[in-house]
């Protein structure tokens, strides 16, 4: 009986995760060709061109910054390397749209930088040129700065685990460090780097807050404009289908590259983690330190200072009644979504453990597709069919019983919770899986011989062991929901605003100082999982230092 319930719950959760994508496809196909022809002749070329340009810029930028920093902290010792190795993950705490608010206030025409230039050199408005922050290039910089840690973390892991023998052989044959890196180490780490870049590209096409605030016309802004400004659901669904196709293609590429990365990192040879680091002295040491410090400075330290200064000068207080309501809404949504998503991840992961095979792998694949799908696409996929269902139920109840039911589904938070579960199931499942593999298989066999069913086995044996992984999954989903903007903007019930929505609204009204208050709360929440990442990096760095040959000799 327990096994049947477990199967049903796992299948239901996987179906709920894939349902928004299927609904988006049907909603797009239900639109007529006239709508598609209109989109093709007007906005579609611009959306495609701008989105691709942004994707290329972000992919190149994150690849260079993330890979370069990972190589430097893995192979070399230079001033501050121990601190920088950890700090390079900190920009993950910032959503790109919060960076956009901070730097617009800092670099725009009325901001302190341009004001200082005009006062210092007595320039007028037309006497100098300054890069436009609110542009495609500006959006690309914001996204690069907050997304490069994806590439950095994966590249660092790949460099530390790959065999050092080929690199040392290349150096022995007379190749310099840069040439040996480009011809030997970089090709071996390419799958991991490509996987990280694919993740940054997925986040780029999902972004709405940054591109919307900067006035950059991408698919994400197009979906929102078609839905709200034009009131054309068919156009929104067809744009969502285009974006969904691109996202699923990227997901397939990322999955293939991840498999290749795992294959490349297998082997018994000593990796870079156990090799003595080479000292960079003099100018080159400071150049390496500057290269690693710059993204941390731009992506974390300076924005924190700017937002804090803006918040202090805004006169806003988190204790005000409306901010308490925003925080309560955000915490309520994030808590419910984290519980539902983590529960679903537990059901799917535990079913796969008890019944390994192709069917379980398929269920896990279906459940994790949502991580590649932008929040706006999931929102459209859910709202279109449920809006029709709401209207039909209301018409039936009004006609038969004279009862106005209102919006039973689209007017509640539960549909939004379902969207979050579909979007972030992959993150929760990854955390739960990482803990599940630590449980020895014989534990299951011994417990089953005592007559305990699957659900009792999960509750009494696995959950206590998985407590850390489950808490990590809850934390990751909680923070991701707190930062999520496009799905929340489109699907939230009337008069139900979160901190992310309030920050977006204030920034759109050019009240940037007031937007800094909810933005800082979002960043503070975003720091929680980043602290876990930094702690993991610190532990691996200490282990690496203890394992180096010079440390071993010193111990003797």
C-alpha positions in Angstrom: 0.0 0.0 0.0 2.8 2.4 1.0 4.6 1.6 -2.2 1.6 2.4 -4.3 1.1 5.8 -2.5 4.7 6.6 -3.1 4.5 5.9 -6.8 1.3 7.9 -7.1 2.8 10.9 -5.3 6.0 10.8 -7.3 4.1 10.6 -10.6 1.7 13.4 -9.5 4.6 15.8 -8.6 6.4 15.1 -11.9 3.2 15.7 -13.8 2.6 19.0 -12.0 6.1 20.1 -12.9 5.7 19.4 -16.6 2.1 20.5 -16.9 2.9 24.2 -17.4 5.1 23.5 -20.3 2.5 21.3 -22.0 -0.2 23.9 -21.3 2.0 26.6 -22.9 2.4 24.5 -26.0 -1.3 23.9 -26.4 -2.1 27.6 -25.6 0.3 28.7 -28.4 -1.1 26.2 -30.9 -4.6 27.4 -30.1 -3.7 30.9 -31.4 -4.4 31.6 -35.0 -1.9 32.2 -37.7 -2.8 35.9 -38.0 -1.4 36.5 -34.5 1.8 34.6 -35.5 2.1 36.5 -38.7 1.7 39.8 -36.9 4.4 38.9 -34.4 6.7 37.8 -37.2 6.3 41.0 -39.1 6.7 43.3 -36.1 8.3 42.5 -32.8 9.7 38.9 -33.3 12.9 39.8 -35.2 13.7 42.4 -32.6 13.1 40.0 -29.7 15.2 37.3 -31.4 18.1 39.7 -32.2 18.3 41.3 -28.8 17.9 38.1 -26.9 20.7 36.4 -29.0 23.0 39.4 -28.6 22.4 39.4 -24.8 23.0 35.6 -24.7 26.3 35.9 -26.6 27.6 38.7 -24.5 26.7 37.0 -21.2 28.1 33.6 -22.4 31.4 35.1 -23.4 31.7 37.3 -20.3 30.9 34.6 -17.8 33.2 32.1 -19.6 36.2 34.5 -19.4 35.6 35.8 -15.9 34.6 32.4 -14.3 37.2 30.3 -16.1 40.0 32.7 -15.6 39.3 33.2 -11.9 38.9 29.4 -11.4 42.2 28.7 -13.0 44.1 31.4 -11.1 42.8 30.3 -7.6 43.4 26.6 -8.4 46.9 26.7 -9.7 48.6 29.9 -8.2 49.2 31.6 -5.0 49.1 35.3 -4.9 48.1 38.1 -2.5 44.6 37.4 -1.0 44.0 34.1 -2.9 42.6 32.3 0.1 40.0 35.0 0.7 39.3 35.6 -3.0 38.7 31.9 -3.6 35.7 32.1 -1.3 34.6 35.6 -2.1 34.3 34.9 -5.8 31.0 33.1 -5.0 29.4 36.1 -3.2 27.8 37.8 -6.2 25.4 34.8 -6.4 23.5 36.5 -3.6 22.4 39.4 -5.9 19.6 39.1 -8.4 20.6 41.0 -11.5 17.8 43.4 -11.3 19.0 44.6 -7.8 22.4 45.3 -9.3 20.7 47.2 -12.1 18.9 49.5 -9.5 22.1 50.1 -7.6 24.3 50.9 -10.6 21.7 53.0 -12.3 21.5 55.3 -9.3 25.3 55.4 -9.2 26.2 55.8 -12.9 23.2 57.6 -14.5 23.3 61.3 -15.4 22.1 62.6 -12.0 24.2 60.0 -10.2 27.4 60.8 -8.1 29.9 59.6 -10.8 28.7 61.9 -13.6 27.9 64.7 -11.2 31.5 64.6 -9.9 32.9 64.6 -13.5 30.8 67.7 -14.4 31.7 69.6 -11.3 35.4 68.7 -11.5 35.9 69.6 -15.2 33.1 72.1 -15.5 31.5 70.1 -18.2 28.0 70.5 -19.6 25.6 67.8 -20.6 27.0 67.6 -24.2 30.7 68.2 -23.3 31.5 64.5 -22.6 30.5 61.0 -23.4 29.6 58.4 -20.8 28.5 54.8 -21.4 24.7 54.4 -21.2 23.9 52.2 -18.3 20.3 51.5 -19.5 21.3 49.6 -22.6 21.8 46.0 -23.9 25.5 46.3 -22.9 24.5 47.5 -19.5 22.1 44.6 -19.0 24.8 42.2 -20.2 27.3 43.6 -17.6 24.8 43.2 -14.8 24.0 39.6 -15.8 27.7 38.7 -16.2 28.6 40.1 -12.8 26.0 38.1 -10.9 26.0 34.9 -13.0 29.8 34.3 -13.5 29.9 32.3 -10.2 28.0 29.4 -12.0 31.0 29.0 -14.4 33.6 29.7 -11.6 32.3 27.0 -9.3 32.0 24.3 -12.0 35.3 25.3 -13.6 37.1 25.3 -10.3 35.7 21.8 -9.5 36.8 20.6 -12.9 40.3 22.0 -12.6 40.8 20.5 -9.1 39.6 17.0 -10.2 41.2 16.6 -13.6 44.5 14.8 -13.8 47.5 17.0 -13.4 49.8 14.7 -15.4 49.0 16.1 -18.9 49.5 19.7 -17.7 52.9 18.8 -16.1 53.9 16.9 -19.3 53.2 20.0 -21.4 55.2 22.1 -19.1 58.1 19.6 -19.2 58.0 19.8 -23.0 58.7 23.6 -22.8 55.2 25.0 -23.1 54.6 28.1 -20.9 51.8 28.2 -18.3 49.3 30.0 -20.6 49.9 27.8 -23.6 49.7 24.7 -21.4 46.4 25.9 -20.0 44.9 26.7 -23.4 46.0 23.5 -25.1 45.7 20.9 -22.2 43.7 21.9 -19.2 41.1 24.1 -20.9 40.0 21.4 -23.4 39.7 18.8 -20.6 37.5 21.2 -18.5 35.5 22.4 -21.5 32.4 20.3 -20.7 32.1 21.6 -17.2 32.7 25.2 -18.4 30.1 24.7 -21.1 27.6 23.4 -18.6 28.2 26.5 -16.4 27.8 28.8 -19.4 24.6 27.0 -20.3 23.2 27.7 -16.9 24.1 31.4 -17.2 22.4 31.5 -20.6 19.2 29.9 -19.1 19.2 32.6 -16.4 19.7 35.3 -19.0 16.7 34.3 -21.1 14.7 34.0 -17.9 15.6 37.4 -16.7 12.8 40.0 -16.7 13.7 42.5 -14.0 17.0 43.7 -15.5 16.0 43.9 -19.1 12.6 45.5 -18.3 14.2 48.2 -16.2 16.8 48.9 -18.8 14.2 49.0 -21.6 15.8 46.1 -23.5 13.3 44.3 -25.7 13.7 40.5 -25.2 11.4 37.6 -25.2 10.8 37.9 -21.5 9.6 41.5 -21.7 7.7 40.7 -24.9 5.6 38.0 -23.0 4.8 40.4 -20.2 3.9 43.2 -22.6 1.7 40.9 -24.7 -0.1 39.7 -21.7 -0.7 42.9 -19.8 -0.2 45.8 -22.2 -1.8 44.3 -25.3 -4.1 41.9 -23.5 -3.3 39.3 -26.2 -3.0 35.9 -24.5 -2.4 34.1 -27.8 0.6 36.3 -28.6 2.0 35.8 -25.1 1.6 32.1 -25.5 3.3 32.0 -28.9 6.2 34.1 -27.6 6.4 31.7 -24.6 6.6 28.7 -27.0 9.5 30.3 -28.8 11.3 30.9 -25.6 10.4 27.4 -24.3 11.9 25.8 -27.3 15.2 27.7 -26.9 15.3 26.9 -23.2 14.8 23.2 -23.7 17.5 23.1 -26.3 19.9 24.7 -23.8 18.8 22.2 -21.1 19.7 19.4 -23.5 23.1 20.9 -24.2 23.8 21.4 -20.5 22.8 17.8 -19.6 25.1 16.4 -22.3 28.0 18.6 -21.3 27.5 17.7 -17.6 27.7 14.0 -18.5 30.9 14.6 -20.5 32.3 16.6 -17.6 31.8 13.8 -15.2 33.5 11.4 -17.6 36.5 13.7 -18.0 36.9 14.1 -14.2 37.0 10.4 -13.5 40.3 8.8 -13.0 42.8 7.8 -10.3 45.6 10.3 -11.2 46.5 13.0 -8.8 44.5 16.2 -9.5 45.4 19.9 -9.3 43.9 19.9 -5.8 46.9 17.9 -4.5 49.6 19.8 -6.4 51.7 22.5 -4.8 50.5 25.9 -6.0 52.9 28.1 -8.0 53.7 31.4 -6.4 53.1 34.6 -8.5 55.4 37.3 -7.3 55.7 41.0 -8.0 53.5 42.6 -10.6 51.9 39.3 -11.9 50.8 38.4 -8.4 49.0 41.8 -8.1 47.5 41.4 -11.6 46.0 38.1 -10.7 44.7 39.5 -7.4 43.2 42.4 -9.3 41.5 40.1 -11.9 39.9 38.1 -9.1 39.0 41.1 -6.9 37.3 43.1 -9.7 34.2 40.9 -10.1 33.8 40.6 -6.3 34.1 44.4 -6.0 31.6 45.1 -8.8 29.3 42.3 -8.0 29.1 42.4 -4.2 31.1 44.9 -2.2 30.2 48.1 -4.1 26.5 47.3 -4.6 26.2 46.5 -0.8 27.6 49.9 0.0 25.5 51.7 -2.6 22.2 50.0 -1.6 22.9 50.6 2.1 23.6 54.3 1.5 20.4 54.6 -0.7 18.3 52.8 2.0 19.6 55.0 4.8 18.7 58.1 2.8 15.3 56.9 1.7 13.5 57.3 5.1 11.8 53.9 4.6 11.5 51.5 7.4 11.0 47.7 7.3 8.8 48.1 10.4 6.2 50.1 8.5 2.9 48.3 8.2 3.1 48.0 4.4 6.6 46.5 4.5 5.6 44.1 7.2 2.8 43.0 4.8 5.3 42.6 1.9 7.6 40.6 4.1 4.7 38.4 5.3 3.6 37.8 1.8 7.1 36.9 0.6 7.8 34.6 3.6 4.4 32.9 3.3 4.9 32.2 -0.4 8.5 31.1 0.0 7.7 28.8 2.9 4.8 27.1 1.3 6.6 26.7 -2.0 9.7 25.4 -0.3 7.7 22.8 1.7 5.7 21.6 -1.4 8.7 21.5 -3.7 11.0 19.7 -1.2 8.2 17.2 -0.4 7.9 16.5 -4.1 11.6 16.1 -4.4 11.7 13.6 -1.6 8.9 11.5 -3.2 10.7 11.5 -6.6 14.2 10.8 -5.2 13.0 8.1 -2.8 11.0 6.3 -5.5 14.0 6.4 -7.8 16.1 4.9 -4.9 13.7 2.0 -4.3 12.9 1.4 -8.0 16.0 2.3 -10.1 15.6 2.0 -13.8 14.5 3.8 -16.9 11.1 4.7 -15.6 12.5 6.4 -12.5 15.1 8.2 -14.6 12.3 9.5 -16.9 10.3 10.7 -13.9 13.3 12.6 -12.6 14.1 14.1 -16.0 10.5 15.3 -16.4 10.5 16.8 -12.9 13.7 18.7 -13.5 12.8 20.3 -16.9 11.4 23.3 -15.2 14.8 24.6 -14.2 15.4 25.5 -17.8 12.1 27.2 -18.4 11.7 30.9 -17.7 9.2 31.9 -15.0 7.2 33.9 -17.6 6.7 30.8 -19.7 5.5 28.8 -16.7 3.2 31.6 -15.8 1.6 31.8 -19.2 1.3 28.0 -19.4 -0.7 27.9 -16.1 -2.7 31.1 -16.4 -4.2 30.4 -19.9 -6.0 27.1 -19.1 -6.8 28.0 -15.5 -8.3 31.3 -16.5 -10.6 29.5 -18.9 -11.5 27.0 -16.1 -12.2 29.8 -13.7 -14.5 31.6 -16.1 -16.4 28.4 -16.9 -16.9 27.5 -13.2 -18.0 31.0 -12.5 -20.5 31.0 -15.4 -21.9 27.6 -14.4 -22.3 28.5 -10.7 -23.8 31.9 -11.6 -26.3 30.4 -14.0 -27.3 27.4 -11.9 -27.2 28.8 -8.3 -26.7 32.5 -8.7 -23.3 32.3 -6.9 -20.4 34.4 -8.0 -17.3 32.1 -7.4 -14.8 34.7 -8.6 -11.3 33.5 -9.5 -10.9 30.2 -7.6 -7.6 29.3 -9.2 -6.0 32.4 -10.8 -7.1 34.5 -7.8 -5.2 32.4 -5.2 -1.6 31.8 -4.3 -1.8 28.1 -4.9 -1.4 28.4 -8.7 1.7 30.5 -8.0 3.0 27.9 -5.6 2.6 25.3 -8.4 4.6 27.6 -10.7 7.4 27.8 -8.2 7.4 24.0 -7.7 7.8 23.5 -11.4 10.5 26.1 -11.7 12.6 25.0 -8.7 12.0 21.3 -8.4 15.4 20.6 -10.0 17.3 22.6 -7.3 15.4 20.7 -4.5 15.9 17.3 -6.2 19.6 17.9 -6.6 20.0 18.7 -2.9 18.0 15.7 -1.8 19.8 13.4 -4.3 23.2 14.5 -2.9 22.1 13.3 0.5 20.4 10.2 -0.7 23.5 8.7 -2.2 25.2 8.9 1.2 22.8 6.4 2.7 24.2 2.9 2.3 21.9 0.5 0.3 22.0 -2.1 3.0 20.1 0.2 5.3 17.0 -0.2 3.0 17.4 -4.0 2.8 17.7 -4.4 6.6 14.7 -2.1 7.3 12.5 -3.8 4.7 13.2 -7.3 6.2 11.8 -5.9 9.5 8.4 -5.4 7.7 8.5 -1.7 7.4 6.8 -0.2 4.3 8.4 2.5 2.0 6.8 5.4 3.7 7.8 4.3 7.2 11.3 3.6 5.9 11.5 7.1 4.6 10.0 8.7 7.7 11.9 6.7 10.3 15.2 5.9 8.7 16.0 8.2 5.7 14.6 11.5 6.9 16.8 11.7 10.1 19.9 10.9 7.9 18.8 13.3 5.2 18.0 16.2 7.6 20.9 18.3 6.3 20.1 17.8 2.7 16.4 18.4 3.2 17.2 21.7 5.1 19.5 22.7 2.2 16.7 22.0 -0.3 14.2 24.0 1.7 16.7 26.9 2.0 17.6 27.0 -1.7 13.9 27.0 -2.8 13.0 29.5 -0.2 15.6 32.0 -1.4 14.9 31.3 -5.1 11.2 32.1 -4.5 12.1 35.3 -2.6 14.1 36.5 -5.6 11.8 35.3 -8.4 10.2 38.2 -10.3 8.6 37.4 -13.7 6.3 34.5 -12.5 5.3 36.5 -9.4 4.5 39.6 -11.4 2.3 37.8 -13.8 0.5 35.4 -11.5 0.2 37.1 -8.1 -3.4 37.6 -6.8 -4.7 41.1 -6.7 -3.3 43.3 -3.9 -0.8 40.6 -3.1 2.7 42.0 -3.5 6.1 40.6 -2.4 9.4 42.3 -1.7 10.6 41.6 -5.3 7.4 43.1 -6.8 7.6 46.1 -4.6 11.3 46.7 -5.4 10.5 46.4 -9.2 7.5 48.8 -8.9 9.5 51.4 -7.0 12.4 51.2 -9.4 10.1 51.5 -12.4 8.7 54.7 -10.8 12.4 55.9 -10.5 12.2 55.8 -6.7 15.5 54.0 -6.5 16.3 55.0 -2.9 13.1 53.5 -1.7 13.6 50.4 -3.9 16.9 49.8 -2.0 15.1 48.8 1.2 13.3 45.6 -0.1 16.3 45.0 -2.4 18.6 44.7 0.6 16.3 42.2 2.3 16.3 40.1 -0.9 20.1 40.1 -1.0 20.3 39.2 2.7 18.1 36.2 2.0 20.2 35.4 -1.0 23.3 35.3 1.1 22.1 32.3 3.1 22.8 29.6 0.5 25.9 31.4 -0.7 27.3 31.2 2.8 26.8 27.4 2.5 28.8 27.4 -0.8 31.5 29.6 0.7 31.8 27.2 3.7 32.2 24.3 1.3 34.9 26.2 -0.6 36.7 27.0 2.6 36.7 23.4 3.8 38.0 22.2 0.4 40.7 24.9 0.5 41.8 23.8 4.0 41.9 20.1 2.8 43.9 21.1 -0.2 46.4 23.0 1.9 46.8 20.0 4.2 47.3 17.6 1.3 50.0 19.6 -0.5 53.5 18.0 -0.5 55.0 21.1 1.2 52.4 20.8 4.0 53.2 17.1 4.5 56.9 17.8 4.7 56.3 20.6 7.2 54.2 18.2 9.3 57.2 15.8 9.5 
